[in-house]
Amino acid sequence: MGGAVADVRSKEELDGVLGGGGSVVLHFWASWCEASKQMDQVFSHLSADFPSARFLRVEAEEQPEISECYSVSAVPFFVFCKDGKVVDKLEGANPPSLAEKISKVVGPKNRGEPGGGEDGAPPSEGPASHHPSDSLKNRLQQLVDSHPVFLFMKGTPDQPKCGFSRKVVDILKDEGVDFGSFDILTDNDVREGIKKFSNWPTFPQLFCKGELLGGCDIAVAMHESGELKEAFRDHGLLGVDSGAAAAATTVVSESENPPQMVTEEKSVETTSDASGALNSRLEELTNRSSVMLFMKGTPDEPRCGFSRKAVEILRQEKVEFQSFDILSDNEVRQGLKVFSNWSSYPQLYIKGELIGGSDIMLEMQRSGELKTTLTEKGVLPGEQTLEERLRDLVSSSPVMLFMKGSPDAPRCGFSSKVVSALREEGVDFGYFDILTDDEVRQGLKTFSNWPTFPQLYYKSDLIGGCDIVLELHKNGELRATLTE
């Protein structure tokens, strides 16, 4: 029954499957969660790549017994089982991590190619099991950076030597994007080294602006959903008529020096300036928080690898920040490019000043400049007690919601219901995603003497949770309670 996704209807049914042994991957999802729908496409593609495993979907809120058994508190959520035992879990929308964990649990891909893997070879017990040397790392980095879009493949774009490489080449040509490529069959050091360098075990591997997008399955899913075109467009890699033009390619071989890095042009349409009203709104948005990130998706559910990298950097620096999902508002998405004179996303602002995108953030983090900038601008807080921090958070907005996920991408049904009620009442509110900070999540329960989430506050006073908010909404008292 491998190679297809089946829905689980009961715990007894699931227990029966797990009792049969082998590899089983569970996807806990919800119909209201956009990230679940996105990951379901990837999940389906991966089920075809690993037909020896069982791929099962569980509707989290419709199967509470199963969800509780696996401690599912947010969706999408994945559980990896081997011979009836849980061996790993994954929370959130992260296609590369999902593919990697499945590969580790299930073993090499098997689509009929020799050796079982997409690259025609089983996992190596030799040099590939060790990290590449510094000289090889430098070489791999140079290859990855040699072109804004770069493909490690079997063969060349004109003569692909495996079906998966051919499929990705066809996708890139259909997108009308220029790309460089390297034939991994010509150099075993590169072939084995890039697996560890990228933490991705198979080929082809597609990179954009130095960041791994994924392999064939993810490229197909992003292409079909339109996300791939958006990623290329937002990084200035597509011309106005690029969709109709054939993609140009640069093949990097051992007999030639890698081409120089092509710098992204920050060209922005200036045919019409953003209106005064839009400028005022953008000014307010960029100053909404000391650290403000304009990204695709939300911090817990990034919709592109570059936004995910930006979030990771800020979290590594332990910076509290707010974000704006540019996919939710095309006026902001297009207007901010003119406002900032920066054509791609994500965009990071500190105290209203543009810092740059994920590549600049990464360079600043590596050099220590990002921490210095945050300190100089007074963003990095001094030592605070947990109670002081909670008081600051609770009072950070007149109406403050502590929830799972974000308003545009709630991670539980109760949080989703409260967000809907507030929006129906036309109430502006701030929010904090308690899934991003376990210290806040646990501390707030004691601080408020309220054990569950979401929690809604007005002027620092606790209003209550989902049931109380919905009752106030139903009785027509919610807006008055939050405005008196």
Sequence and secondary structure as in RCSB ss.txt:
>XXXX:A:sequence
MGGAVADVRSKEELDGVLGGGGSVVLHFWASWCEASKQMDQVFSHLSADFPSARFLRVEAEEQPEISECYSVSAV
PFFVFCKDGKVVDKLEGANPPSLAEKISKVVGPKNRGEPGGGEDGAPPSEGPASHHPSDSLKNRLQQLVDSHPVF
LFMKGTPDQPKCGFSRKVVDILKDEGVDFGSFDILTDNDVREGIKKFSNWPTFPQLFCKGELLGGCDIAVAMHES
GELKEAFRDHGLLGVDSGAAAAATTVVSESENPPQMVTEEKSVETTSDASGALNSRLEELTNRSSVMLFMKGTPD
EPRCGFSRKAVEILRQEKVEFQSFDILSDNEVRQGLKVFSNWSSYPQLYIKGELIGGSDIMLEMQRSGELKTTLT
EKGVLPGEQTLEERLRDLVSSSPVMLFMKGSPDAPRCGFSSKVVSALREEGVDFGYFDILTDDEVRQGLKTFSNW
PTFPQLYYKSDLIGGCDIVLELHKNGELRATLTE
>XXXX:A:secstr
 TTSEEE   HHHHHHHHHT SEEEEEEE TT HHHHHHHHHHHHHHHH TTSEEEEEETTT HHHHHHTT  SS
SEEEEEETTEEEEEEES  HHHHHHHHHHHH S  SSSTTSSTTS    SSGGGS   HHHHHHHHHHHHTSSEE
EEESB SSSBSSHHHHHHHHHHHHHT  EEEEEGGG HHHHHHHHHHHT  SS EEEETTEEEESHHHHHHHHHH
THHHHHHHHTT S TTGGGS   EEEE TTS              SS   HHHHHHHHHHHTSSSEEEEESEETT
EESSHHHHHHHHHHHHTT   EEEEGGG HHHHHHHHHHHT  SS EEEETTEEEE HHHHHHHHHHTHHHHHHH
HTT S     HHHHHHHHHTSSSEEEEESEETTEESSHHHHHHHHHHHHTT   EEEEGGG HHHHHHHHHHHT 
 SS EEEETTEEEE HHHHHHHHHTT HHHHTT 
